[in-house]
Amino acid sequence: MELDVHARYFYKGYFAYASAPNLDTDMLSIGVGKMFTFHKVIYIDPKVVYDTNLKTTNLMLGFGLKF
C-alpha cells in the first residue's frame, strides 16, 4: 500500500504546490501555479514544478472538475 501526499495553498488565484509520493521526502516535488476556472466546475491549472529527486524543473498542465 502506498500513501501519496499532495498539498496546495491558494492565494488570490495562485497556489503553491507540494507532493511527496509514498511519504518519501527524497522524492519531493514543489511548485507554483495559477488556476483558471471555466463553466463553474471545469478548471485548468498550469504550474512550474521542481522535482528534488531528478533535479529537473517541469512545466505541467492539469485539468479537472470542482464540486
PyMOL commands that set and color helices and strands:
alter all, ss='L'
color gray80, all
select helices_A, chain A and resi 21-23+25-27
alter helices_A, ss='H'
color red, helices_A
select strands_A, chain A and resi 5-11+14-20+29-34+36-38+42-51+56-65
alter strands_A, ss='S'
color yellow, strands_A
deselect
rebuild
show_as cartoon
